[in-house]
Amino acid sequence: MDNKQQQGGTAGKIVAGMAVGALAGAAVMMLNSSTRSKVIDSTNQLKESAVNIGQEIKEDPEGKKELLMERVQNATDVLKGAVKDLQGVYDIANGEIADQVKEVKENAKEVMSTAKDAGEELQNVGSQVKDAKGELVSQDSDSEESSSGNSSSTNHTITDRPV
């Protein structure tokens, strides 16, 4: 309970401090003569507007009510039209976006299919290159064996010869 009272007291002090600060700021602003005259002019205009509205309502309360209701109805009609137009724009945009998303999906499937085909082709080419390499390696081995047999016999005769 004491904690809540302290918080309430602190909040009250903060609000009071803010109010005092606002009043002090307003007082400082009022030291400037141009600001003071603007505030006085604005206050007088506001007072005159309020008095005029009050007199118009006293003179013809039913007419003012009808005028206000007419303005509200016109504003409502304008807003309904705007909402309808906005709904139309939304429907168009939503339809176009859905079509574009569908097109992107189809394009992505085509790209994936093409990439898969290209991958298979690359594997085939790779196999052919591997086969060609195997042929070259086996031919080189055969020729090396026959030449190494000759060279070993040549080497053999060279090493067996007395020096």
Secondary structure as GFF3:
##gff-version 3
##sequence-region A 1 163
A	DSSP	alpha_helix	2	30	.	.	.	ID=ss1
A	DSSP	alpha_helix	33	59	.	.	.	ID=ss2
A	DSSP	alpha_helix	61	160	.	.	.	ID=ss3
###
